[in-house]
Amino acid sequence: MLGGGIFALIVVIGLLAPLLATTDPAQIDPTVRNKRPGAERTVRADDGRPRVVKVWMGTDTLGRDVYSRVLYGARV
């Protein structure tokens, strides 16, 4: 029962990944490499204006948002 609930949660997260992700998981930004969890970064919105987003799990060595990558990883 618990395993089924966890599996259902992962499926829901995978389905909602485009809505929950803060940035494109494949976007590489060398200016924000290895940011600590909770730090802020500036990204370009769809309309071209800059906006500030929090990187909840930090960024990796290429500057990719780890939170967004985990959400999209649930889609596999």
Summary of the structure (lengths in Angstrom):
residues: 76
radius of gyration: 13.8
end to end distance: 22.3
largest distance: 46.1
contacts: 187
relative contact order: 0.24
helix: 39%
strand: 18%
